[in-house]
Amino acid sequence: MITKNMYIGGKFIPAKDGAVMDVVDPYTGKVFAQVAKGSAEDVKAAVAAAKAVQPAWRDTPPKERVAMLRRVHDLVQENKEALAALITKEMGMPQKYCEAYQVDGALEEALYNADLAASYPYCDEKEGGMRVREPFGVVALLTPWNYPLDQITMKAFAAMAAGNCVVVKPSKKTPLTALALAGIIHEAGVPAGVFNVVPAIGAEVGDALAEDPDIRLLSFTGSTKVGKQIGAKAVASNAKNIILEMGGKSAMIILEGADVDAAVAEVLASSFINTGQTCCAFTRLLVPASLKKTVEEKIKEQAAAYVTGDPFDPAVDIGPIVTPDAFAKVKGYIESGIAEGATLLVGGVPENAPLIPPVVFTDVTMDMKIAKEEIFGPVLCVLTYENVDEAVRLANATEYGLDSAVWGPEEKALRVASRLEAGNVHINGAAYDIHLAFGGYKESGIGREGGLTGFELYLEEKAVFL
């Protein structure tokens, strides 16, 4: 079996101790590759490589950094189909969705950050002096498995365009995508040490990055539990800046007068297409009591069209859950929903791992476990409300505040949006736009990604008084 090496200082090299780890196809359950398994010693080497090149990268004119990023974009475009297939193999999103939902984000992020870096006012004259923005230096990026390319590029392209060097720790479940990106960045001519990848299992490498004194900023995407832990270690070590994008239990509110067909189509796609393994999925649907039966009929009708199975089959919409442990966890939530008195509108308790066909609960209340906790599987909860005040209260009745959506007459929907405790609100199906930042309120995170805000978080601010 071919072993893929980690990428440090512009070279693909084995782990210092020679350790390797398996990469498992979530659909077949079989090992199909191995990669070098990093340790704290490998982190030291990656940070040293980044630190060595940092002064030169910082001083590289923005137009040259931008030119390299545009070359990376072009190579990602050339390898789009192969990258999509690799992501399907590693984490199980159906291939027919992978290019649009997984790779296109990386392409957009490359161009957006290139344009922004080229025009950004790094030195801005103000009354009394100058506002100067400078890169932090070496930045650590800890990224998840569910969007294994886009979640690296959203961070790394902004950080690199701003003049930082990065050390990436990808998820142990999807290291091959990160290493494929490293190959593209290498081919694009990005200087050795600017981008480094250290795959790993467990907390050793994450903790080493959080505690390394030469790292000035740490960006993490993952669960709220782990985000709190890694963020605390990062701040305690050397007062690192942190960006945390964590869990969600996002709500969609349907108002009277909404396009119910379109709203249901969006909430099902959000909840099912990546097997529910999306932090910002609208997994709580709030509907007026007067529309309950109508919405339920639309859900049953549309959910019936979703096909579960082999993610490489063009007919399939929902692929495998990522691991046996994740399957057991989601199954437990479904059993909990039944035990607590929710009504199964669609689906049932799954029997055959790794597949979980769509599940929709209705008659859900906010005291139920399935309504409060992030399930990370294809499970949608439908709650009803009597008035808009109650809808807002239910939407906000969670420790999370990542994403949200409102369907209804625009003026009314905007008034509701202004009351939601969430970092993002989509009105009547409006898509995410990279020009606006993404991130959460409350325990869904600290900081933002994308947009001008996301770019500026990778720059220190200095005031020069004149």
Residue pairs with C-beta under 8 A, 6 or more apart in sequence:
1 31
1 33
1 34
2 33
2 34
3 14
3 20
3 33
3 34
3 35
3 36
4 12
4 33
4 34
4 35
4 36
4 175
4 176
4 179
5 12
5 13
5 14
5 35
5 36
5 179
6 12
6 13
6 14
6 15
6 35
6 36
6 38
6 42
6 46
6 179
6 197
6 198
6 199
7 13
7 179
7 182
7 183
7 186
7 195
7 196
7 197
8 42
8 45
8 46
8 49
8 196
8 197
8 198
9 45
9 46
9 49
9 52
9 192
9 193
9 196
10 49
10 186
10 191
10 192
10 193
11 192
12 179
12 182
12 183
13 36
14 36
15 36
15 37
15 38
15 39
15 42
16 39
16 41
16 42
16 45
17 39
17 41
19 36
19 37
19 39
20 34
20 35
20 36
20 37
21 34
21 35
21 36
21 37
21 172
21 175
21 199
21 200
21 201
22 31
22 33
22 34
23 31
23 32
23 33
23 34
23 35
23 90
23 173
23 174
23 175
23 176
24 30
24 31
24 32
24 173
24 323
25 31
25 32
25 89
25 90
26 90
26 91
26 92
26 173
26 319
26 320
26 321
26 322
26 323
26 354
27 92
27 310
27 311
27 319
27 320
27 354
29 324
29 354
32 89
33 176
35 175
35 176
35 179
35 199
36 42
36 199
37 199
37 200
37 201
38 169
38 198
38 199
38 200
38 205
39 200
39 204
39 205
40 204
40 205
40 207
40 208
42 198
42 200
42 205
43 167
43 198
43 205
43 208
43 209
43 212
44 208
44 212
46 167
46 196
46 198
47 138
47 167
47 209
47 212
47 214
47 215
48 214
49 192
49 193
49 196
50 138
50 165
50 166
50 167
50 193
50 194
50 196
51 137
51 138
51 165
51 214
52 193
53 165
53 191
53 192
53 193
53 194
54 135
54 137
54 138
54 164
54 165
54 193
56 191
57 65
57 160
57 163
57 164
57 165
57 191
57 193
57 194
58 134
58 135
58 137
58 163
60 163
60 191
62 117
62 118
62 120
62 122
62 161
62 163
63 118
65 117
65 160
65 161
65 163
66 114
66 115
66 117
66 118
66 161
68 188
68 189
68 190
69 110
69 113
69 114
69 117
69 157
69 160
69 161
70 110
70 111
70 114
71 188
71 189
72 110
72 157
72 184
72 185
72 188
72 190
73 107
73 110
73 111
73 114
75 184
75 187
75 188
76 83
76 103
76 106
76 107
76 110
76 181
76 184
77 107
79 180
79 184
80 99
80 103
80 107
81 99
82 180
83 102
83 103
83 149
83 177
83 180
84 95
84 98
84 99
84 102
84 103
85 95
85 98
85 312
86 176
86 177
86 180
87 93
87 98
87 102
87 103
87 148
87 149
87 174
87 177
88 94
88 95
88 98
88 311
88 312
88 319
89 176
90 145
90 148
90 173
90 174
90 176
90 177
91 145
91 146
91 148
91 173
91 174
91 277
91 322
92 275
92 311
92 319
92 320
92 321
92 322
92 354
93 101
93 102
93 273
93 274
93 275
93 311
93 319
94 273
94 311
94 312
94 313
94 316
94 317
94 318
94 319
95 311
95 312
95 314
96 314
96 316
97 273
97 274
97 317
101 273
101 274
102 147
102 148
102 149
102 150
103 149
103 150
105 147
105 149
105 150
105 153
105 154
106 149
106 150
106 152
106 153
106 157
106 181
108 434
109 150
109 153
109 154
109 157
109 158
109 434
109 450
110 153
110 157
112 434
112 435
112 450
113 157
113 158
113 161
113 455
114 157
114 161
116 161
116 452
116 455
117 161
117 162
117 455
120 133
120 455
121 133
122 132
122 133
122 134
122 459
123 130
123 131
123 132
123 133
124 130
124 131
124 132
124 133
125 131
128 465
128 466
129 463
129 464
129 465
129 466
130 463
130 464
130 466
131 461
131 462
131 463
132 461
132 462
132 463
132 464
133 456
133 459
133 460
133 461
133 462
134 163
134 459
134 460
134 462
135 159
135 162
135 163
135 164
135 458
135 459
135 460
136 164
136 216
136 217
136 241
136 458
136 459
136 460
137 164
137 165
137 214
137 215
137 216
138 164
138 165
138 166
138 167
138 214
138 215
138 216
139 159
139 164
139 165
139 166
139 167
139 215
139 216
139 217
139 218
139 219
139 458
140 166
140 167
140 169
140 209
140 210
140 212
140 215
140 217
140 218
140 219
140 234
141 152
141 155
141 156
141 159
141 166
141 167
141 168
141 169
141 218
141 219
142 169
142 206
142 209
142 218
142 219
142 220
142 221
142 222
142 230
143 151
143 152
143 155
143 168
143 169
143 170
143 171
143 178
143 221
144 151
144 171
144 221
144 222
145 170
145 171
145 172
145 173
145 174
145 322
146 274
146 277
146 278
146 279
146 322
147 278
148 170
148 171
148 173
148 174
148 177
148 178
149 177
149 181
151 221
152 168
152 170
152 177
152 178
152 181
153 181
154 449
154 450
154 454
155 166
155 219
155 221
155 243
155 449
156 166
156 168
156 195
158 449
158 450
158 454
158 455
158 457
158 458
159 166
159 219
159 458
160 166
160 190
160 194
160 195
161 455
162 455
162 458
162 459
163 459
164 217
164 458
165 193
165 194
165 195
165 196
166 194
166 195
166 196
167 196
167 197
167 198
167 209
167 215
168 178
168 195
168 196
168 197
168 198
169 197
169 198
169 199
169 200
169 205
169 206
169 209
170 177
170 178
170 197
170 199
172 199
172 200
172 201
172 202
173 322
173 323
175 197
175 199
178 197
178 199
179 197
179 199
181 197
182 195
182 196
182 197
185 194
185 195
198 205
200 206
206 230
207 230
207 233
209 215
209 218
210 218
210 230
210 233
210 234
210 237
210 240
211 233
211 234
211 237
212 237
213 237
213 238
215 238
215 240
216 238
216 240
216 241
217 240
217 241
217 242
217 243
217 457
217 458
218 230
218 231
218 234
218 240
218 241
218 242
218 243
219 242
219 243
219 244
219 245
219 447
219 449
220 226
220 227
220 230
220 231
220 242
220 243
220 244
220 245
220 246
221 244
221 245
221 246
221 279
222 246
223 246
223 247
223 374
224 246
224 247
224 399
224 400
224 443
224 444
227 244
227 245
227 246
227 247
227 445
228 246
228 443
231 242
231 244
231 446
234 240
234 242
235 242
241 457
242 446
242 447
243 445
243 446
243 447
243 448
243 449
243 457
244 445
244 446
244 447
245 279
245 438
245 439
245 440
245 444
245 445
245 447
245 449
246 279
246 402
246 440
246 443
246 444
246 445
247 279
247 374
247 400
247 402
247 443
247 444
248 279
248 280
248 281
248 374
248 400
248 401
248 402
248 403
248 440
248 444
249 283
249 284
249 371
249 372
249 373
249 374
249 398
249 400
249 402
250 280
250 281
250 282
250 283
250 284
250 400
250 402
250 403
250 404
250 405
250 422
251 282
251 284
251 285
251 286
251 394
251 395
251 404
251 405
251 420
251 422
252 263
252 266
252 267
252 270
252 282
252 284
252 285
252 286
252 404
252 405
252 406
252 407
253 286
253 391
253 392
253 395
253 404
253 405
253 406
253 407
253 408
253 416
254 260
254 263
254 285
254 286
254 287
254 288
254 291
254 295
254 407
254 408
255 288
255 388
255 391
255 406
255 407
255 408
255 409
255 412
255 413
255 416
256 288
256 290
256 291
256 408
257 408
257 409
257 412
258 407
258 408
258 409
258 428
259 407
259 428
260 291
260 294
260 295
260 298
260 407
261 298
262 407
262 428
262 429
263 407
263 429
264 295
264 298
264 299
264 302
265 302
266 282
266 405
266 407
266 429
267 282
267 285
267 380
267 405
268 299
268 302
268 303
268 306
268 358
268 380
270 278
270 280
270 281
270 282
270 283
271 281
271 282
271 283
271 358
271 378
271 379
271 380
272 303
272 306
272 317
272 318
272 358
272 378
272 380
273 317
273 318
274 281
275 318
275 319
275 320
275 321
275 322
275 356
275 377
275 378
276 283
276 330
276 356
276 375
276 376
276 377
276 378
276 379
277 321
277 322
277 326
277 376
277 377
279 374
279 402
280 402
280 403
280 424
280 438
281 403
282 403
282 404
282 405
283 374
283 375
283 379
283 380
283 381
284 364
284 371
284 380
284 381
284 383
284 394
284 395
285 295
285 380
285 381
285 382
285 383
286 383
286 384
286 385
286 391
286 394
286 395
287 295
287 382
287 383
287 384
287 385
288 384
288 385
288 386
288 391
289 384
289 385
289 386
292 362
292 382
292 384
295 382
296 345
296 362
296 382
299 345
299 346
299 360
299 380
299 382
300 345
300 346
300 360
303 346
303 347
303 358
303 360
304 346
305 317
306 317
306 318
306 357
306 358
307 313
307 315
307 316
307 317
307 318
308 316
308 317
308 318
308 319
308 355
308 356
308 357
308 358
309 315
309 316
309 318
309 319
309 355
310 316
310 319
311 319
311 320
318 355
318 356
318 357
318 358
318 378
320 354
320 355
321 327
321 330
321 353
321 354
321 355
321 356
321 377
322 354
323 354
324 353
324 354
326 376
326 377
327 350
327 353
327 354
327 356
329 375
329 376
329 377
330 350
330 356
330 375
330 376
330 377
330 378
330 379
331 349
331 350
331 356
333 369
333 370
333 373
333 375
333 377
333 379
334 347
334 348
334 349
334 350
334 359
334 370
334 377
334 379
335 349
336 368
336 369
336 370
337 344
337 361
337 364
337 368
337 369
337 370
337 379
337 381
338 344
338 349
340 368
340 369
340 370
341 363
341 368
342 361
342 362
342 363
342 364
342 368
342 370
342 381
343 361
343 362
343 363
344 359
344 360
344 361
345 360
345 361
345 362
345 382
346 358
346 359
346 360
347 357
347 358
347 359
347 360
348 359
350 356
350 357
356 377
356 378
357 378
358 378
358 380
359 377
359 378
359 379
359 380
360 379
360 380
360 381
360 382
361 370
361 379
361 380
361 381
361 382
362 382
363 382
364 370
364 371
364 381
364 382
364 383
365 371
365 383
366 372
366 383
366 394
366 397
368 381
370 379
370 381
371 381
371 383
372 398
374 400
383 394
385 391
385 394
388 412
388 416
391 416
392 416
392 419
392 420
395 404
395 420
395 421
395 422
396 419
396 420
396 421
398 442
399 442
399 443
400 440
400 442
400 443
400 444
401 421
401 422
401 423
401 440
401 441
401 442
401 443
401 444
402 422
402 423
402 424
402 439
402 440
402 441
402 444
402 445
403 422
403 423
403 424
403 425
403 426
403 440
404 417
404 420
404 422
404 424
404 425
404 426
405 425
405 426
405 427
405 429
406 413
406 416
406 417
406 420
406 425
406 426
406 427
406 428
407 413
407 427
407 428
407 429
408 416
408 428
410 427
410 428
413 427
413 428
414 427
417 425
417 427
421 441
421 442
422 440
422 441
422 444
423 437
423 438
423 439
423 440
423 441
423 444
423 445
423 448
424 432
424 438
424 439
424 440
426 432
432 438
434 450
434 451
435 450
435 451
435 452
436 450
436 451
437 448
437 449
437 450
437 451
437 452
437 453
437 454
438 448
438 449
438 450
438 451
438 454
439 445
439 446
439 447
439 448
439 449
447 457
448 454
448 457
449 457
